[in-house]
């Protein structure tokens, strides 16, 4: 087959633009699918700011974060726990505790990326 009128520079250019658009779209969609809900004041009245302990666990094969002592999830993700290594899955079943929100979010970013 001989294609006389194909300009390879244009093909590479358009392919690059499409790849970049897909990367941007996937990062936007990923941020939308990870719910980032803060608990309301009524949910944390029994937990003081300095005593907060954050627990990251696996629930229905999803990674979910709680504030210890609060029943409502603090952060829910769409990441499946079964896609993680076995040792991390076992830690999530038991619950991984963090003493700060920053450490919790860093762990969520590590497990969900």
C-alpha distances in whole Angstrom, upper triangle without the diagonal:
4,7,10,12,12,15,16,19,20,18,20,23,22,22,25,27,26,27,30,31,31,33,36,36,36,39,41,40,42,45,45,45,48,51,53,57,60,63,66,69,71,68,69,73,74,72,73,70,71,72,68,66,62,61,57,57,55,55,53,51,50,52,55,57,61,64,67,69,67,66,63,60,59,55,53,49,47,46,46,49,47,44,46,48,51,53,53,52,56,57,56,58,61,60,60,62,62,65,63,60,58,58,57,54,53,53,51,48,48,48,46,43
4,6,9,10,13,14,17,18,16,19,21,21,21,24,26,26,27,30,31,31,33,35,35,36,39,41,41,42,45,46,46,48,52,54,57,60,63,66,69,71,69,70,74,75,72,73,71,72,72,69,67,63,62,58,58,56,57,55,52,52,53,56,58,62,65,67,70,68,67,64,60,60,56,54,50,48,47,48,50,49,46,48,49,52,55,54,54,58,59,57,59,62,61,61,63,63,65,63,61,58,58,58,55,53,53,52,49,49,49,46,44
4,6,6,9,11,14,14,13,16,18,18,18,21,23,23,24,27,28,28,30,33,33,34,37,38,38,40,42,43,43,46,49,51,55,58,61,63,67,68,67,67,71,72,70,71,68,69,70,66,65,61,60,57,56,54,55,53,51,50,51,54,56,60,63,65,68,66,64,61,58,58,54,52,48,46,45,46,49,48,44,47,48,51,54,53,53,56,57,56,58,61,60,59,61,61,63,61,58,56,56,55,52,51,52,50,47,47,47,44,42
4,6,9,11,14,14,14,17,19,19,20,22,24,24,26,28,29,30,32,34,34,36,38,39,40,42,44,45,45,48,51,53,56,59,63,65,68,70,68,69,73,74,72,73,70,71,72,68,67,63,62,59,59,57,58,56,54,53,54,56,58,62,65,68,70,68,67,64,60,60,56,54,51,48,48,49,51,51,47,49,51,54,57,55,56,59,60,58,61,64,62,61,64,63,65,63,60,58,58,57,54,53,54,52,49,49,49,47,44
4,6,10,12,11,12,15,16,16,18,20,21,21,24,26,26,27,30,31,32,33,36,37,37,39,42,42,43,46,49,51,54,57,60,62,66,68,66,67,70,72,70,70,67,69,69,66,65,61,61,57,57,55,56,55,52,51,52,54,56,60,63,66,68,66,65,61,58,57,54,52,48,46,46,47,50,49,46,48,50,53,56,54,54,58,59,57,59,62,61,60,62,61,63,61,58,56,56,55,52,51,52,50,47,47,48,45,42
4,6,9,8,8,11,13,13,14,17,18,18,20,22,23,24,26,28,28,30,32,34,34,36,38,39,40,42,45,47,51,54,57,59,62,64,63,64,67,69,66,67,64,65,66,62,61,58,57,54,54,52,53,51,49,48,48,51,53,56,59,62,65,62,61,58,55,54,50,48,45,43,42,44,47,46,43,45,46,50,52,50,51,54,55,53,56,59,57,56,58,57,60,57,54,52,52,52,49,47,48,46,43,44,44,41,38
4,6,6,7,9,10,11,13,15,16,17,19,21,22,23,25,26,27,29,31,32,33,35,37,38,39,41,44,46,50,52,56,58,61,63,62,62,66,67,65,65,62,63,64,61,60,56,56,52,53,51,52,51,48,47,48,50,52,55,58,61,64,61,60,57,54,53,49,48,44,42,42,43,46,46,42,44,46,49,51,50,50,54,54,53,55,58,56,55,57,56,58,55,52,50,51,50,47,46,47,45,42,42,43,40,37
4,5,5,6,8,10,10,12,14,15,16,18,20,21,23,24,26,27,29,30,31,33,35,36,37,39,42,44,48,50,54,56,59,61,60,60,64,65,62,63,60,61,62,58,57,54,53,50,50,49,50,49,46,45,45,47,49,53,55,58,61,59,58,55,52,51,47,45,42,40,39,41,43,43,39,41,42,46,48,46,47,51,51,50,52,55,53,52,54,53,55,53,50,47,48,47,44,43,44,42,39,39,40,37,34
4,5,5,6,9,10,11,12,14,15,17,18,20,21,23,24,26,27,29,30,32,34,35,36,38,41,43,46,49,52,55,57,60,58,58,62,63,61,61,58,59,60,57,55,52,52,49,49,48,49,49,46,44,44,47,48,52,54,57,60,58,57,54,51,49,46,44,41,39,39,41,43,43,39,41,42,46,48,46,47,50,50,49,52,54,53,51,53,51,53,51,48,46,46,46,43,41,42,41,38,38,39,37,33
4,5,5,6,8,10,11,12,14,15,16,18,20,21,22,24,26,27,28,30,32,33,34,37,39,41,44,47,51,53,56,58,56,57,60,62,60,60,57,58,59,56,55,51,51,48,48,47,48,47,45,43,43,45,47,50,53,56,59,56,56,52,49,48,44,43,40,38,37,40,42,42,39,40,42,46,48,46,46,50,50,48,51,54,52,51,52,51,53,50,47,45,46,45,42,41,42,40,37,38,38,36,33
4,5,5,6,9,10,11,12,14,15,17,18,20,21,22,25,26,27,28,31,32,33,35,38,40,43,46,49,52,55,57,55,56,59,61,58,59,56,57,58,55,53,50,49,46,46,45,46,45,42,41,41,43,45,49,51,54,57,55,54,51,47,46,43,41,38,36,35,37,40,39,36,38,40,43,45,43,44,47,48,46,49,51,50,49,51,49,52,49,46,44,45,44,41,40,40,39,35,36,36,34,31
4,6,5,6,9,10,10,12,14,15,17,18,20,21,23,24,26,27,29,30,31,33,37,38,42,44,48,50,53,55,54,54,57,59,56,57,54,55,55,52,51,47,47,44,44,43,44,43,41,39,39,42,43,47,49,52,55,53,52,49,46,45,41,39,36,34,33,35,38,38,34,35,37,41,43,41,42,45,45,44,47,49,48,46,48,47,49,46,44,41,42,41,38,37,38,36,33,33,34,32,28
4,5,5,6,9,10,11,12,14,16,17,18,20,22,23,24,26,28,29,30,32,35,37,40,43,46,48,51,54,52,53,56,58,55,55,52,53,54,51,50,47,46,43,44,43,44,43,41,39,39,41,43,46,48,51,54,52,51,48,45,43,40,39,35,34,33,36,38,38,35,36,38,42,44,41,42,46,46,44,47,49,48,46,48,46,48,45,43,40,41,41,37,36,37,36,32,33,34,31,28
4,5,5,6,9,10,11,12,14,15,16,18,20,21,22,24,26,27,28,31,33,35,38,41,45,47,50,52,51,51,55,56,54,54,51,53,54,50,49,46,45,42,43,42,42,41,39,37,37,40,41,45,47,50,53,50,50,46,43,42,38,37,34,32,32,34,37,37,33,35,38,41,43,41,41,45,45,43,46,48,46,45,47,46,48,45,42,40,41,40,37,36,37,35,32,33,33,30,28
4,5,5,6,9,10,11,12,14,15,16,19,20,21,22,25,26,27,29,32,34,37,40,43,46,49,51,49,50,53,55,52,53,50,51,52,49,47,44,43,40,40,39,40,39,36,35,35,37,39,43,45,48,51,49,48,45,41,40,37,35,32,30,29,31,34,34,30,32,34,38,40,38,38,42,42,40,43,46,44,43,45,43,46,43,40,38,39,38,35,34,34,32,29,30,30,28,25
4,5,5,6,9,10,11,12,14,15,17,19,20,21,23,25,26,28,31,32,36,38,42,44,47,49,48,48,51,53,50,51,48,49,50,46,45,42,41,38,39,38,39,39,36,34,34,36,38,41,43,46,49,47,47,44,40,39,35,34,30,29,28,31,33,33,30,31,33,37,38,36,37,41,41,39,42,44,42,41,43,41,43,41,38,36,36,36,32,31,32,31,27,28,29,26,23
4,6,5,6,9,10,11,12,14,16,17,18,20,22,23,24,26,29,31,34,37,40,42,45,48,46,47,50,52,49,49,47,48,49,45,45,41,41,38,39,38,39,38,36,34,33,35,37,40,43,46,48,46,45,42,39,37,34,33,30,28,28,31,33,34,30,32,34,38,40,37,38,41,41,39,42,45,42,41,42,41,43,40,37,35,36,35,32,31,32,30,27,28,29,26,23
4,5,5,6,9,10,10,12,14,15,16,18,20,21,22,24,27,29,33,36,39,41,44,46,45,45,49,50,48,49,46,47,48,45,43,40,40,36,37,36,36,35,33,31,31,33,35,39,41,44,47,44,44,40,37,36,32,31,28,26,26,28,31,31,28,30,32,36,38,35,36,39,39,37,40,43,41,40,41,40,42,40,37,35,35,34,31,30,31,29,26,27,28,25,22
4,5,5,6,9,10,11,13,14,15,16,19,20,21,23,26,28,31,34,37,40,43,45,43,44,47,49,46,47,44,45,46,42,41,38,37,34,34,33,34,33,31,29,29,31,33,37,39,42,45,43,42,39,35,34,30,29,26,24,23,26,28,29,25,27,29,33,34,32,33,36,36,34,37,40,38,37,38,37,40,37,34,32,33,32,28,28,28,26,23,24,25,22,19
4,5,5,6,9,10,11,13,14,15,17,19,20,22,25,26,29,32,36,38,41,43,42,42,45,47,44,45,42,43,44,40,39,36,36,33,34,33,34,34,31,29,29,31,32,35,38,41,43,41,41,38,34,33,29,28,25,24,23,26,29,29,26,27,30,33,35,32,33,37,36,34,37,40,37,36,37,36,38,35,32,30,31,30,27,26,27,25,22,23,24,21,18
4,5,5,6,9,10,11,12,14,16,17,18,20,23,25,28,31,34,36,40,42,40,41,44,46,44,44,41,43,44,40,39,36,36,33,34,33,33,33,30,28,28,30,31,35,37,40,43,40,39,36,33,32,28,27,24,22,23,26,28,29,26,28,31,34,36,33,33,37,37,34,37,40,37,36,37,36,38,35,32,30,31,30,27,27,28,25,22,24,25,21,19
4,5,5,6,9,10,10,12,14,15,16,18,21,23,27,30,33,35,39,41,39,40,43,45,42,43,40,42,42,39,38,34,34,30,31,30,30,30,27,25,25,27,29,33,35,38,41,38,37,34,31,30,26,25,21,20,20,22,25,26,23,25,27,31,33,30,30,34,34,31,34,37,35,34,35,34,37,34,31,29,30,29,25,25,26,23,21,22,22,19,17
4,5,5,6,9,10,11,13,14,15,17,20,22,25,28,31,34,37,39,37,37,41,42,40,40,38,39,40,36,35,31,31,28,29,28,29,29,26,24,24,26,27,30,33,36,39,36,36,33,29,28,24,23,20,19,18,21,24,25,21,23,25,29,30,28,28,32,31,29,32,35,32,31,33,31,34,31,28,26,27,26,22,22,23,20,17,19,19,16,14
4,5,5,6,9,10,11,13,14,16,19,20,23,26,29,32,35,37,35,36,39,41,39,39,36,38,38,35,34,31,31,28,29,28,29,29,27,24,24,25,27,30,32,35,38,35,35,32,28,27,23,22,20,19,19,22,25,26,23,24,27,31,32,29,30,33,32,30,33,35,33,31,33,31,33,30,27,25,26,25,22,22,23,21,18,20,20,17,15
4,5,5,6,9,10,11,12,15,17,19,22,25,29,31,34,36,34,35,39,40,38,39,36,38,39,35,34,31,31,28,28,27,28,27,25,23,23,24,26,29,31,35,37,34,34,30,27,26,22,21,18,17,18,21,24,25,22,24,27,30,32,29,29,33,32,30,32,35,32,31,33,32,34,31,27,26,27,26,22,23,24,21,18,20,21,17,16
4,5,5,6,9,10,10,12,16,18,21,24,27,30,33,35,33,34,37,39,36,37,35,36,37,33,32,28,28,25,25,24,25,24,22,20,20,21,23,27,29,32,35,32,31,28,25,24,20,19,15,14,14,17,20,21,19,20,24,27,28,25,25,29,29,26,29,31,29,28,30,29,31,29,25,24,25,23,20,20,21,18,15,17,17,14,12
4,5,5,6,9,10,11,14,15,19,22,25,28,31,33,31,31,35,36,34,34,32,33,34,30,29,26,26,23,24,23,24,24,22,19,19,20,21,25,27,30,33,30,30,27,23,22,18,17,14,14,14,18,20,22,19,20,23,26,28,24,25,28,27,25,28,30,28,26,28,26,28,26,22,21,22,21,17,17,18,16,13,15,16,12,11
4,5,5,6,9,10,13,14,17,20,24,26,29,31,29,30,34,35,33,34,31,33,34,30,30,26,26,24,25,24,25,25,23,20,20,20,22,25,27,30,32,30,29,26,23,21,18,17,15,14,15,19,22,24,21,23,26,29,30,27,27,30,29,27,29,31,29,28,29,27,29,26,23,22,23,22,18,19,20,17,15,18,18,14,14
4,5,5,6,9,11,14,17,20,23,25,29,31,29,30,33,35,33,34,32,34,34,30,29,26,26,23,23,22,22,22,20,18,18,19,20,23,26,29,31,29,28,24,21,20,17,15,13,11,13,16,19,21,19,21,24,27,29,25,25,28,28,25,27,30,27,27,28,27,29,27,23,23,24,22,18,20,20,17,15,18,17,14,13
4,5,5,6,10,12,15,18,21,24,27,29,27,28,31,33,31,32,29,31,31,27,26,23,22,19,20,19,20,20,18,15,14,16,17,21,23,26,29,26,26,22,19,18,14,13,10,9,10,14,16,18,16,17,21,24,25,22,22,25,24,21,24,26,24,23,25,24,26,24,20,20,20,18,15,16,16,13,12,14,14,10,10
4,6,6,8,9,13,15,19,21,25,27,25,25,29,30,28,29,27,29,29,25,25,21,21,19,20,20,20,21,19,16,15,15,16,19,22,25,27,25,24,21,18,16,13,12,10,10,12,16,18,21,19,20,23,26,26,23,23,26,25,22,25,27,24,23,24,22,24,22,18,17,19,17,13,15,16,13,11,14,14,11,11
4,6,7,9,12,15,18,20,24,26,24,25,28,30,29,30,28,30,30,26,26,22,22,20,21,20,20,20,19,16,16,16,17,20,22,25,27,24,23,20,17,16,13,12,10,10,13,16,19,21,20,21,25,27,28,25,24,28,27,23,25,28,25,25,25,24,26,24,20,20,21,19,16,18,19,15,14,18,17,13,14
4,6,9,12,15,18,21,24,25,23,25,28,30,28,29,28,30,29,26,25,21,20,18,18,17,17,17,16,12,13,13,15,18,21,24,26,23,22,18,15,15,11,9,7,7,9,13,16,18,17,18,22,24,26,22,21,24,24,20,22,25,22,22,24,23,26,23,20,20,21,18,16,18,17,14,14,16,15,11,13
4,6,9,13,15,18,22,23,21,22,25,27,25,26,24,26,26,22,21,17,17,14,15,15,15,16,15,11,10,10,12,15,17,21,23,20,19,16,13,12,8,7,5,6,8,12,14,17,16,17,21,23,23,20,19,22,21,18,20,22,19,19,20,20,22,20,16,17,17,14,12,14,14,10,11,14,13,9,12
4,6,10,12,15,18,20,17,19,22,24,22,24,22,24,24,20,20,16,16,15,15,15,15,16,16,12,11,10,11,13,15,19,20,17,17,13,10,9,6,6,6,8,11,14,16,19,19,20,23,25,25,22,21,23,22,19,21,22,20,19,20,19,21,19,15,17,18,15,13,16,16,12,13,16,15,13,15
4,7,10,13,16,18,16,16,20,21,19,21,19,21,21,17,17,14,15,14,16,16,16,18,18,14,12,11,10,12,13,17,19,16,16,13,10,8,5,7,8,11,13,16,18,21,21,21,24,26,26,22,22,24,22,19,21,22,19,19,18,17,18,16,12,14,15,12,10,14,14,11,12,16,15,13,16
4,6,9,12,14,12,13,17,18,17,18,17,20,20,16,17,14,15,14,16,17,17,18,19,16,14,11,10,11,12,15,17,13,13,10,8,6,6,8,10,13,16,19,20,23,23,23,27,28,28,24,23,25,23,20,22,23,19,19,19,18,19,16,13,15,17,14,13,16,17,14,16,19,18,17,19
4,6,9,11,10,10,13,15,14,15,14,17,17,13,14,12,14,15,17,19,18,21,22,18,16,13,11,10,10,14,15,12,13,10,9,6,7,10,13,17,19,21,22,26,26,25,28,29,29,25,25,26,24,21,23,23,20,19,18,16,17,14,11,14,16,13,13,16,17,15,17,20,20,19,21
4,7,8,6,7,10,12,11,13,13,16,15,12,14,12,14,15,17,19,18,21,22,19,17,13,11,10,9,12,12,9,10,7,8,6,9,12,15,18,21,23,23,27,27,27,30,30,29,26,25,27,24,21,22,22,19,19,18,17,17,15,13,16,18,15,15,19,19,17,20,23,22,21,24
4,5,5,7,9,12,12,13,13,17,17,14,16,16,18,19,21,23,21,24,25,22,21,17,15,13,12,15,14,11,12,10,11,10,13,15,19,22,24,26,27,30,31,31,33,34,33,30,29,30,28,25,26,26,23,23,21,20,20,18,16,19,21,19,19,22,23,21,23,26,26,25,28
4,5,6,6,10,10,11,12,15,15,14,16,16,19,21,23,25,24,27,28,25,23,20,17,15,13,15,14,11,13,12,14,12,15,18,22,25,27,29,29,33,34,33,36,36,35,32,31,32,29,27,28,27,24,24,22,21,20,18,16,20,22,20,20,24,25,23,25,28,28,28,30
4,6,6,9,10,12,14,17,16,15,17,17,19,21,23,25,23,26,28,25,24,20,18,15,13,15,13,10,12,11,14,13,17,19,23,26,28,30,30,33,34,34,36,36,35,32,31,32,30,27,27,27,24,25,22,22,21,20,19,22,24,22,23,26,26,25,27,30,30,29,32
4,6,8,9,11,13,16,14,12,14,14,16,18,19,21,20,22,24,22,20,17,14,11,10,11,9,6,8,8,10,10,14,16,20,23,25,26,26,30,31,30,33,33,32,29,28,28,26,23,24,23,20,21,19,19,18,18,16,20,21,19,20,23,23,22,25,27,26,26,29
4,5,5,7,9,12,11,9,12,12,14,17,19,22,21,24,26,23,21,17,14,11,8,10,8,7,10,10,12,10,14,17,21,24,26,27,27,30,32,30,33,33,31,28,28,28,25,23,24,23,20,20,17,17,16,15,14,18,19,17,19,22,22,21,24,26,26,26,29
4,5,7,10,12,12,11,14,15,18,21,22,25,24,27,29,27,25,21,18,15,12,12,10,9,12,13,15,14,18,21,24,28,29,31,30,34,35,34,36,36,34,31,31,31,28,26,27,26,23,23,20,19,18,18,17,21,22,21,22,25,26,25,28,30,30,30,33
4,7,10,12,10,10,12,14,16,20,21,24,24,27,29,27,24,21,18,14,11,10,8,9,12,13,16,15,19,22,25,28,30,31,30,33,35,33,35,35,33,30,30,29,27,25,25,23,21,21,18,18,17,17,18,21,22,20,22,25,25,25,28,30,29,30,33
4,7,8,7,6,9,11,14,17,19,22,22,26,27,25,22,19,16,12,9,8,7,8,12,13,14,13,17,20,23,27,28,29,28,31,33,31,33,32,30,28,28,27,24,23,23,22,19,18,15,15,13,13,14,18,18,17,19,22,22,22,25,27,27,27,30
4,6,5,6,10,13,16,19,22,25,25,29,30,27,24,21,18,15,11,11,11,12,15,16,17,15,19,22,25,29,29,31,30,33,34,33,34,34,32,29,30,29,26,25,26,24,21,20,17,15,13,13,14,17,18,17,19,22,23,23,25,27,28,28,31
4,6,6,9,11,15,18,21,24,25,29,29,26,23,20,17,14,11,12,13,13,17,17,17,14,17,21,23,27,28,30,29,32,33,31,33,33,31,28,29,29,25,24,26,24,20,19,16,14,11,10,11,14,15,15,17,19,20,21,23,25,25,26,28
4,6,9,12,15,18,21,25,26,30,30,28,24,22,18,16,12,12,14,15,19,19,19,17,19,23,25,29,29,31,29,33,33,31,32,33,30,27,28,28,25,24,26,23,20,18,15,12,9,9,11,14,15,15,17,19,20,21,23,25,26,27,29
4,6,10,13,16,19,23,24,28,28,26,23,20,16,14,10,9,10,13,16,17,17,15,18,22,24,28,28,29,27,31,32,30,31,31,28,25,26,26,22,21,23,20,18,16,12,11,8,10,12,15,15,15,17,19,20,21,23,24,25,26,29
4,6,10,13,16,20,21,24,25,22,19,16,12,10,7,7,9,10,14,14,14,12,14,18,20,24,24,26,24,28,29,27,28,28,26,23,24,23,20,19,20,18,15,14,10,9,7,7,9,12,12,12,14,17,17,17,20,21,22,23,25
4,7,10,13,17,18,22,22,20,17,14,10,8,6,5,9,10,13,14,13,11,14,16,19,22,22,23,21,25,26,23,24,24,22,19,20,20,16,15,17,15,11,10,7,6,5,7,9,12,11,10,13,15,14,15,18,19,19,21,23
4,7,10,13,15,19,19,16,13,10,7,6,5,6,9,10,12,12,10,9,10,13,15,18,18,19,18,21,22,20,22,22,20,17,17,17,14,13,15,13,10,8,6,5,6,7,7,10,9,7,10,12,11,12,15,16,16,17,20
4,6,10,12,16,16,14,10,8,6,5,6,6,10,10,11,12,10,9,10,12,14,17,16,17,15,18,19,17,19,19,17,14,14,14,11,9,11,10,6,5,4,6,9,10,10,13,11,8,11,13,11,11,15,15,14,16,19
4,7,10,13,12,10,7,6,4,6,9,10,13,13,13,13,10,10,9,10,11,14,13,13,11,15,16,14,16,16,14,11,11,12,9,6,9,9,6,5,6,8,11,12,11,13,11,7,10,11,9,8,12,12,11,12,16
4,6,10,9,8,6,5,6,8,11,11,14,14,13,13,10,11,11,10,11,13,12,11,9,12,14,12,14,14,13,10,9,9,8,4,6,7,5,6,9,11,15,16,15,16,14,11,13,14,11,10,14,14,11,13,17
4,7,6,5,5,6,9,11,14,15,17,16,15,14,12,13,12,10,10,11,10,8,6,9,12,11,13,12,13,10,7,9,9,5,5,8,7,10,13,15,18,19,18,19,17,14,15,17,13,12,15,15,12,13,16
4,5,5,6,6,9,11,15,15,16,15,13,13,10,13,12,10,10,11,11,9,8,11,14,14,16,15,16,14,11,12,12,9,8,11,10,13,15,17,21,21,19,21,20,16,17,19,16,14,17,18,15,15,18
4,5,8,9,13,14,18,19,20,18,16,15,13,16,14,11,11,11,11,9,9,10,13,14,17,16,17,15,12,14,15,12,10,14,14,16,19,21,24,25,23,25,23,20,20,22,19,17,19,20,16,16,19
4,7,9,13,15,19,20,22,20,18,17,15,17,14,11,10,9,8,5,5,6,9,10,13,13,15,13,9,12,13,10,10,13,13,15,18,20,24,24,22,23,22,18,19,20,17,15,17,17,13,13,16
4,6,10,13,16,18,20,18,16,15,12,13,11,8,7,6,6,5,5,8,10,11,14,14,16,13,10,13,13,10,11,14,13,14,17,18,22,21,19,20,19,16,15,17,14,12,14,15,11,10,14
4,7,10,14,15,18,17,15,14,10,11,9,7,6,7,6,6,6,10,11,10,13,14,15,11,10,12,11,8,10,12,10,11,13,15,18,18,15,17,15,12,12,13,11,8,11,12,9,9,12
4,7,10,12,15,13,12,10,7,8,6,5,6,9,9,10,10,13,14,14,17,17,17,14,12,14,13,9,11,12,10,11,12,13,16,16,14,15,15,11,11,14,12,9,12,14,11,11,15
4,7,9,12,11,11,9,6,5,5,6,9,12,12,13,13,16,17,16,19,19,18,15,14,15,13,10,12,13,9,9,10,10,13,12,10,13,12,8,9,12,10,9,12,14,12,13,16
4,6,8,7,7,7,5,5,7,9,12,15,16,17,16,19,21,19,22,22,21,17,17,17,15,12,13,13,10,10,9,10,12,12,11,14,13,10,12,15,13,12,16,17,16,16,20
4,6,6,8,8,7,6,9,12,15,19,19,20,19,23,24,23,24,24,23,20,20,20,17,15,16,15,12,11,9,10,10,10,10,13,13,10,13,16,15,14,18,19,18,19,22
4,6,8,10,10,10,13,15,18,21,21,22,20,23,25,23,25,24,23,20,20,19,16,15,15,13,10,11,9,10,10,12,12,16,15,13,15,18,17,17,20,21,20,21,25
4,7,9,11,11,15,17,20,23,24,24,23,26,28,26,28,27,26,23,22,22,19,17,17,16,13,14,12,14,14,15,15,19,18,16,19,21,20,20,23,25,24,24,28
4,6,8,9,12,14,18,21,22,23,22,25,27,26,28,27,26,23,23,22,20,18,18,17,14,16,14,15,15,16,15,18,19,16,18,21,20,19,22,24,23,23,27
4,7,9,12,13,16,19,20,21,20,23,26,25,27,26,26,23,21,22,20,17,17,16,14,16,15,17,18,18,17,21,21,17,19,22,21,19,23,24,23,23,26
4,6,9,10,14,16,18,19,19,23,24,24,27,26,26,23,22,22,21,17,17,18,15,17,16,17,18,18,16,19,20,16,17,21,20,18,21,23,21,21,24
4,6,7,10,13,15,16,16,20,21,21,23,24,23,20,19,20,18,15,15,16,13,14,14,15,17,16,14,17,17,13,14,17,16,14,17,19,17,17,20
4,7,10,14,15,17,17,21,22,21,24,24,24,20,20,21,19,15,17,17,14,14,13,13,14,13,10,13,14,11,11,15,14,12,15,18,16,16,19
4,7,10,12,14,15,18,19,18,21,22,22,18,18,20,18,14,16,17,14,14,14,14,15,14,11,13,13,10,9,13,12,9,12,15,14,12,16
4,7,9,11,12,16,16,16,20,21,21,17,16,19,17,14,15,17,14,15,16,16,18,17,14,16,16,12,12,15,13,10,12,15,13,11,15
4,5,8,10,13,13,14,17,19,19,16,15,18,17,13,15,18,15,15,17,17,20,18,15,16,16,13,11,14,12,9,10,13,10,8,11
4,6,9,12,11,13,17,18,20,17,15,18,18,15,16,19,17,18,20,20,23,22,19,20,19,16,15,16,15,11,12,14,11,9,11
4,6,9,8,9,13,15,16,13,12,16,16,13,14,17,16,16,19,19,22,21,19,19,18,15,14,15,13,10,11,11,8,6,9
4,5,6,8,11,12,15,12,10,13,14,11,13,16,15,16,19,20,24,23,21,22,20,17,17,17,15,12,13,13,10,9,12
4,5,6,9,9,11,8,6,10,11,8,9,13,12,13,16,18,22,22,20,21,19,16,16,16,13,11,13,13,9,9,12
4,5,8,8,11,9,7,10,12,10,11,14,15,16,20,21,25,25,24,24,22,19,20,20,16,15,16,15,11,12,14
4,7,9,12,10,9,12,14,12,14,17,17,17,21,22,26,25,24,24,21,19,19,18,15,14,15,13,10,10,11
4,6,8,6,6,10,11,10,12,15,15,14,18,19,23,23,22,21,19,17,17,16,13,12,13,11,7,9,11
4,6,6,6,9,10,11,13,15,15,15,18,20,24,24,24,23,20,19,19,18,14,15,15,13,10,12,13
4,5,5,6,9,10,11,13,14,14,18,20,24,25,25,25,22,20,21,20,16,17,18,15,13,15,17
4,5,5,6,9,10,11,12,12,16,18,21,23,23,23,19,18,20,18,15,16,18,15,12,16,17
4,5,5,6,9,10,10,9,13,15,19,20,19,19,16,15,16,15,11,12,14,12,9,12,14
4,5,5,6,9,10,10,14,17,20,21,21,21,18,16,17,17,13,13,16,14,10,13,15
4,5,5,7,9,10,14,16,20,22,22,22,19,17,19,19,15,16,18,16,14,16,19
4,5,5,6,6,10,13,16,18,18,19,16,14,17,16,12,13,16,14,12,15,18
4,5,5,6,10,12,16,17,17,18,15,13,15,15,11,11,15,13,11,13,16
4,5,8,12,15,18,20,20,21,19,16,18,19,15,15,18,17,14,16,19
4,7,10,13,16,19,19,21,18,16,18,19,15,16,19,18,16,18,22
4,6,10,13,15,15,17,14,12,15,16,12,13,17,16,14,16,19
4,7,10,12,13,14,11,9,12,13,10,11,14,14,12,15,18
4,7,9,11,12,10,8,12,13,11,12,15,15,15,17,20
4,6,7,9,6,6,10,10,9,11,14,14,15,17,19
4,7,9,7,8,11,12,12,14,16,17,18,20,22
4,5,5,6,9,10,11,13,15,16,17,18,20
4,5,5,6,9,10,10,12,14,15,16,18
4,5,5,6,9,10,11,12,14,15,16
4,5,5,6,9,10,11,12,14,15
4,5,5,6,9,10,11,12,14
4,5,5,6,9,10,10,12
4,5,5,6,9,10,11
4,5,5,6,8,10
4,5,5,6,8
4,6,5,6
4,6,6
4,6
4
